[in-house]
């Protein structure tokens, strides 16, 4: 049902069985997939591409122009995948340069007052709890969970299945499969609960724990730890994912629990 009190631009593309409540505003150059519900006072700006069966709660602002002084009015977008929920007063800004985009994947839950800045890419099944903030160009992989009030600086990457404790300040890349907390942000273990829930077996989880024991507990440099992991740990998709992630983190990864990794410990390329 589309309320007669909603304001919808004539060129907006609205799918089948879409519900748009009173006082929602849908601008030009917007596409909304079938079965999606846009609640009262949500504002959907040009460039929004919203998938099927999404739920946009009151006060959310989708595809506003980026807060970047370099932005010059280019044609950019926000893309939101199917079955994603955007809660009250979230702000999600579109990309900054021609054909650049901000992406939120499928089956995500973006809770109240979260800010997703320009050019962020968020994977599938991600949960961002209330008041989280992402600066521009942040890359969050699948199944990441961030607890409330966490903040991520620009150009940071967070690996798949990572879990970040509340009020985390993320200034370095966070590798996959880990739990992270404290200030400065540090490794506090492997996300065994999340991995078990998602079907990872005990042997796989044990291997991931062995990898991070070498990386974070043994007290060696990152390059030395990577060499040991290559030699001592059997090959697996999880091992390769961790190593590739670190090798693609030239500005470093977060510290270990004993601060054995210095801020200057970037990967030697």
The 8 nearest C-alpha neighbors of each residue, nearest first, counted from 0:
[[1, 18, 2, 19, 17, 16, 20, 36],
 [0, 2, 19, 18, 20, 3, 17, 5],
 [3, 1, 4, 21, 20, 5, 19, 0],
 [2, 4, 5, 1, 21, 6, 20, 22],
 [5, 3, 21, 2, 22, 6, 20, 23],
 [4, 6, 22, 21, 23, 2, 3, 24],
 [5, 7, 24, 25, 23, 4, 22, 8],
 [8, 6, 25, 24, 5, 26, 9, 11],
 [7, 9, 26, 27, 10, 11, 25, 6],
 [8, 10, 11, 7, 27, 12, 26, 25],
 [11, 9, 8, 27, 12, 28, 29, 26],
 [10, 12, 29, 27, 8, 28, 9, 30],
 [13, 11, 30, 29, 31, 10, 14, 28],
 [12, 14, 31, 30, 11, 32, 15, 17],
 [15, 13, 33, 32, 31, 17, 12, 16],
 [14, 16, 33, 17, 34, 13, 32, 35],
 [17, 15, 34, 33, 18, 14, 0, 35],
 [18, 16, 34, 35, 15, 33, 36, 14],
 [17, 19, 36, 0, 1, 37, 35, 20],
 [20, 18, 1, 37, 36, 38, 2, 0],
 [19, 21, 38, 39, 2, 23, 37, 5],
 [20, 22, 5, 4, 39, 2, 23, 19],
 [23, 21, 5, 40, 39, 4, 24, 20],
 [22, 24, 40, 39, 41, 5, 21, 20],
 [25, 23, 6, 42, 7, 5, 43, 22],
 [24, 26, 7, 43, 8, 6, 42, 44],
 [27, 25, 44, 8, 45, 43, 7, 29],
 [26, 28, 11, 8, 45, 10, 29, 25],
 [29, 27, 45, 46, 11, 10, 26, 30],
 [28, 30, 11, 47, 45, 27, 46, 48],
 [29, 31, 12, 48, 13, 49, 11, 47],
 [30, 32, 49, 13, 14, 50, 48, 12],
 [33, 31, 51, 50, 14, 49, 35, 34],
 [34, 32, 14, 15, 51, 17, 35, 16],
 [33, 35, 52, 17, 16, 51, 15, 32],
 [36, 34, 52, 53, 17, 33, 51, 54],
 [35, 37, 18, 54, 17, 19, 55, 38],
 [38, 36, 19, 55, 18, 54, 20, 56],
 [39, 37, 20, 56, 57, 19, 55, 41],
 [38, 40, 23, 20, 57, 22, 21, 41],
 [41, 39, 23, 58, 22, 57, 42, 38],
 [40, 42, 58, 59, 23, 57, 39, 60],
 [43, 41, 24, 60, 23, 25, 40, 44],
 [42, 44, 61, 25, 26, 60, 24, 62],
 [43, 45, 62, 26, 63, 61, 47, 42],
 [46, 44, 28, 27, 29, 26, 47, 62],
 [45, 47, 76, 28, 29, 77, 75, 62],
 [48, 46, 77, 29, 62, 45, 76, 49],
 [49, 47, 78, 30, 77, 29, 79, 31],
 [48, 50, 31, 79, 32, 78, 30, 47],
 [51, 49, 81, 32, 80, 79, 31, 53],
 [50, 52, 32, 81, 33, 53, 35, 34],
 [53, 51, 35, 34, 82, 81, 33, 54],
 [52, 54, 35, 82, 83, 51, 84, 81],
 [53, 55, 84, 36, 35, 85, 37, 56],
 [56, 54, 85, 37, 38, 84, 36, 86],
 [55, 57, 86, 87, 38, 85, 59, 54],
 [58, 56, 41, 39, 38, 87, 40, 59],
 [57, 59, 88, 41, 40, 87, 60, 56],
 [58, 60, 88, 89, 41, 87, 57, 90],
 [61, 59, 90, 42, 41, 43, 89, 91],
 [60, 62, 43, 91, 63, 90, 44, 42],
 [63, 61, 92, 93, 44, 47, 77, 91],
 [62, 64, 92, 44, 61, 93, 65, 60],
 [63, 65, 92, 93, 62, 66, 94, 72],
 [66, 64, 92, 67, 117, 93, 63, 95],
 [65, 67, 68, 64, 117, 116, 92, 70],
 [66, 68, 69, 65, 70, 95, 117, 64],
 [67, 69, 70, 66, 71, 65, 95, 72],
 [70, 68, 67, 71, 95, 96, 66, 65],
 [71, 69, 95, 68, 67, 72, 96, 65],
 [72, 70, 73, 69, 95, 96, 68, 67],
 [71, 73, 70, 74, 64, 95, 96, 75],
 [72, 74, 97, 96, 71, 75, 95, 70],
 [75, 73, 97, 98, 72, 76, 96, 46],
 [76, 74, 98, 94, 99, 100, 97, 73],
 [77, 75, 46, 100, 93, 47, 94, 78],
 [76, 78, 101, 47, 93, 62, 100, 102],
 [77, 79, 48, 102, 49, 103, 47, 101],
 [80, 78, 103, 49, 50, 104, 102, 48],
 [81, 79, 105, 104, 50, 103, 83, 49],
 [80, 82, 50, 51, 105, 83, 53, 52],
 [83, 81, 53, 106, 52, 105, 51, 84],
 [82, 84, 106, 107, 53, 81, 105, 108],
 [83, 85, 54, 108, 53, 55, 109, 107],
 [86, 84, 55, 109, 56, 54, 110, 108],
 [87, 85, 111, 56, 110, 109, 55, 84],
 [86, 88, 111, 56, 57, 59, 58, 89],
 [89, 87, 59, 58, 112, 111, 90, 86],
 [88, 90, 112, 59, 113, 87, 111, 114],
 [91, 89, 60, 114, 59, 61, 115, 88],
 [90, 92, 115, 61, 62, 114, 116, 60],
 [93, 91, 62, 63, 117, 116, 65, 64],
 [92, 94, 62, 77, 76, 117, 101, 65],
 [95, 93, 100, 118, 117, 99, 75, 101],
 [94, 96, 70, 99, 65, 117, 75, 93],
 [97, 95, 99, 73, 94, 98, 75, 70],
 [96, 98, 73, 74, 99, 75, 95, 94],
 [99, 97, 75, 74, 96, 100, 76, 94],
 [100, 98, 94, 96, 75, 97, 95, 118],
 [99, 101, 94, 76, 118, 77, 75, 93],
 [100, 102, 118, 77, 119, 93, 94, 120],
 [103, 101, 120, 78, 121, 77, 79, 100],
 [102, 104, 121, 79, 80, 78, 120, 122],
 [105, 103, 123, 80, 122, 121, 79, 102],
 [104, 106, 80, 123, 81, 107, 83, 82],
 [105, 107, 83, 82, 124, 123, 81, 104],
 [108, 106, 124, 83, 125, 105, 126, 123],
 [107, 109, 126, 84, 83, 110, 85, 125],
 [110, 108, 85, 127, 126, 86, 84, 107],
 [111, 109, 86, 129, 128, 127, 108, 113],
 [110, 112, 87, 86, 129, 113, 89, 88],
 [113, 111, 89, 130, 88, 129, 87, 114],
 [112, 114, 130, 89, 131, 111, 132, 129],
 [115, 113, 132, 90, 89, 133, 91, 116],
 [116, 114, 91, 133, 90, 132, 92, 113],
 [117, 115, 135, 92, 134, 133, 91, 114],
 [116, 118, 94, 135, 92, 93, 65, 119],
 [117, 119, 101, 94, 136, 100, 135, 120],
 [120, 118, 136, 137, 101, 117, 138, 135],
 [119, 121, 102, 138, 101, 103, 139, 137],
 [120, 122, 103, 139, 102, 104, 138, 140],
 [123, 121, 141, 104, 140, 139, 103, 125],
 [122, 124, 104, 105, 141, 125, 106, 107],
 [125, 123, 107, 142, 106, 141, 105, 126],
 [126, 124, 142, 107, 143, 123, 144, 141],
 [127, 125, 144, 108, 107, 109, 128, 145],
 [128, 126, 109, 145, 110, 144, 131, 108],
 [129, 127, 147, 110, 146, 145, 131, 126],
 [128, 130, 147, 111, 110, 131, 113, 112],
 [131, 129, 113, 148, 112, 147, 132, 111],
 [132, 130, 148, 149, 113, 129, 147, 150],
 [133, 131, 114, 150, 113, 115, 151, 130],
 [132, 134, 151, 115, 116, 114, 150, 135],
 [135, 133, 153, 152, 116, 151, 137, 132],
 [134, 136, 116, 153, 117, 137, 118, 119],
 [135, 137, 119, 118, 154, 153, 138, 117],
 [136, 138, 119, 154, 155, 135, 153, 156],
 [139, 137, 156, 120, 119, 121, 157, 155],
 [140, 138, 121, 157, 156, 122, 120, 158],
 [139, 141, 159, 122, 158, 121, 157, 143],
 [140, 142, 122, 123, 159, 143, 124, 125],
 [143, 141, 125, 160, 124, 159, 123, 144],
 [142, 144, 160, 161, 125, 141, 159, 162],
 [145, 143, 126, 162, 125, 127, 163, 142],
 [146, 144, 163, 127, 128, 162, 126, 164],
 [145, 147, 165, 128, 164, 163, 149, 144],
 [146, 148, 128, 129, 165, 149, 131, 130],
 [149, 147, 166, 131, 130, 165, 129, 150],
 [150, 148, 166, 167, 131, 147, 165, 168],
 [151, 149, 132, 168, 131, 133, 169, 167],
 [152, 150, 169, 133, 134, 168, 132, 170],
 [151, 153, 134, 170, 155, 169, 133, 150],
 [152, 154, 134, 135, 155, 136, 137, 151],
 [155, 153, 136, 137, 135, 156, 152, 138],
 [156, 154, 137, 172, 153, 152, 138, 171],
 [155, 157, 138, 172, 139, 137, 158, 173],
 [158, 156, 173, 139, 172, 140, 174, 138],
 [159, 157, 175, 174, 140, 173, 161, 139],
 [158, 160, 140, 175, 141, 161, 143, 142],
 [161, 159, 142, 176, 143, 175, 141, 162],
 [162, 160, 176, 177, 143, 175, 159, 178],
 [161, 163, 178, 144, 143, 145, 179, 177],
 [164, 162, 145, 179, 178, 180, 146, 144],
 [165, 163, 180, 146, 167, 179, 145, 166],
 [164, 166, 146, 147, 167, 149, 148, 163],
 [167, 165, 149, 148, 147, 168, 164, 150],
 [166, 168, 149, 165, 164, 180, 169, 150],
 [169, 167, 150, 149, 151, 170, 184, 166],
 [168, 170, 151, 171, 167, 150, 152, 184],
 [171, 169, 152, 168, 151, 172, 155, 253],
 [172, 170, 252, 253, 169, 251, 155, 173],
 [171, 173, 252, 156, 155, 157, 253, 174],
 [172, 174, 157, 253, 158, 252, 171, 156],
 [175, 173, 158, 157, 172, 244, 241, 177],
 [176, 174, 158, 159, 161, 177, 160, 241],
 [175, 177, 161, 160, 190, 189, 159, 174],
 [178, 176, 189, 161, 190, 175, 188, 162],
 [177, 179, 162, 190, 188, 189, 187, 161],
 [178, 180, 186, 163, 185, 187, 164, 162],
 [179, 181, 164, 184, 185, 163, 167, 187],
 [182, 180, 184, 183, 185, 167, 179, 164],
 [183, 181, 184, 180, 185, 168, 167, 166],
 [182, 184, 181, 185, 168, 254, 180, 169],
 [183, 185, 182, 181, 180, 253, 179, 169],
 [186, 184, 254, 255, 179, 180, 256, 253],
 [185, 187, 179, 255, 256, 188, 178, 254],
 [188, 186, 179, 178, 256, 185, 180, 189],
 [189, 187, 178, 186, 177, 190, 179, 208],
 [188, 190, 177, 191, 178, 176, 208, 187],
 [191, 189, 177, 178, 193, 176, 192, 194],
 [190, 192, 194, 189, 193, 195, 204, 176],
 [193, 191, 195, 194, 190, 196, 189, 197],
 [192, 194, 196, 195, 191, 190, 197, 160],
 [193, 195, 191, 197, 199, 196, 192, 190],
 [196, 194, 199, 192, 198, 197, 193, 191],
 [195, 197, 193, 194, 198, 192, 199, 191],
 [198, 196, 194, 195, 199, 193, 192, 142],
 [197, 199, 195, 196, 200, 194, 193, 201],
 [198, 200, 195, 194, 197, 203, 204, 201],
 [199, 201, 203, 202, 198, 204, 195, 194],
 [202, 200, 204, 203, 205, 199, 195, 206],
 [203, 201, 205, 204, 200, 206, 199, 207],
 [204, 202, 206, 200, 205, 201, 199, 207],
 [203, 205, 207, 201, 206, 202, 208, 200],
 [206, 204, 208, 202, 203, 207, 201, 209],
 [205, 207, 209, 203, 208, 204, 202, 210],
 [206, 208, 204, 210, 209, 205, 203, 211],
 [207, 209, 205, 211, 206, 210, 212, 189],
 [210, 208, 206, 212, 207, 211, 205, 213],
 [211, 209, 207, 213, 208, 212, 228, 206],
 [210, 212, 214, 208, 213, 209, 215, 207],
 [213, 211, 216, 209, 215, 210, 214, 208],
 [214, 212, 211, 217, 210, 215, 224, 216],
 [213, 215, 211, 224, 212, 216, 210, 221],
 [214, 216, 255, 212, 211, 213, 217, 218],
 [217, 215, 212, 218, 213, 214, 255, 211],
 [218, 216, 213, 219, 215, 212, 214, 259],
 [217, 219, 259, 216, 215, 220, 260, 214],
 [220, 218, 217, 224, 223, 221, 259, 214],
 [221, 219, 223, 222, 224, 260, 218, 264],
 [220, 222, 224, 223, 225, 219, 264, 266],
 [223, 221, 225, 224, 220, 266, 226, 267],
 [224, 222, 226, 220, 221, 225, 219, 227],
 [223, 225, 221, 227, 214, 226, 222, 213],
 [224, 226, 228, 222, 227, 223, 221, 229],
 [225, 227, 229, 223, 224, 228, 222, 230],
 [228, 226, 224, 230, 225, 229, 231, 223],
 [229, 227, 225, 231, 232, 230, 226, 224],
 [228, 230, 226, 227, 231, 232, 225, 233],
 [231, 229, 227, 228, 232, 226, 233, 225],
 [230, 232, 228, 227, 229, 233, 226, 210],
 [231, 233, 228, 230, 229, 234, 210, 206],
 [234, 232, 235, 231, 229, 230, 238, 206],
 [233, 235, 238, 232, 236, 239, 229, 237],
 [234, 236, 238, 237, 239, 233, 240, 203],
 [237, 235, 239, 238, 240, 234, 241, 203],
 [236, 238, 240, 235, 239, 241, 207, 203],
 [239, 237, 235, 241, 240, 236, 242, 234],
 [238, 240, 242, 236, 237, 241, 243, 235],
 [239, 241, 237, 243, 238, 242, 236, 244],
 [242, 240, 244, 238, 239, 243, 237, 245],
 [243, 241, 239, 245, 244, 240, 246, 238],
 [242, 244, 246, 240, 245, 241, 239, 247],
 [245, 243, 241, 247, 242, 246, 240, 248],
 [246, 244, 248, 242, 247, 243, 241, 174],
 [245, 247, 243, 248, 244, 242, 266, 249],
 [246, 248, 244, 245, 249, 243, 266, 242],
 [247, 249, 245, 251, 250, 246, 244, 252],
 [250, 248, 266, 251, 265, 247, 246, 267],
 [251, 249, 265, 248, 252, 171, 266, 172],
 [252, 250, 265, 248, 249, 264, 171, 266],
 [251, 253, 172, 171, 173, 254, 248, 250],
 [252, 254, 171, 185, 173, 172, 184, 255],
 [255, 253, 185, 260, 258, 186, 252, 256],
 [254, 256, 215, 186, 258, 185, 257, 259],
 [257, 255, 186, 258, 185, 187, 254, 215],
 [256, 258, 259, 255, 216, 254, 215, 260],
 [259, 257, 255, 260, 254, 256, 261, 185],
 [258, 260, 218, 257, 255, 261, 254, 215],
 [261, 259, 254, 258, 255, 264, 220, 262],
 [260, 262, 263, 264, 259, 258, 254, 220],
 [263, 261, 264, 260, 251, 254, 265, 253],
 [262, 264, 261, 265, 251, 260, 250, 266],
 [265, 263, 261, 262, 251, 260, 221, 266],
 [266, 264, 251, 250, 249, 263, 267, 248],
 [265, 267, 249, 268, 246, 222, 251, 221],
 [266, 268, 265, 222, 249, 246, 221, 264],
 [267, 266, 246, 249, 265, 247, 222, 248]]
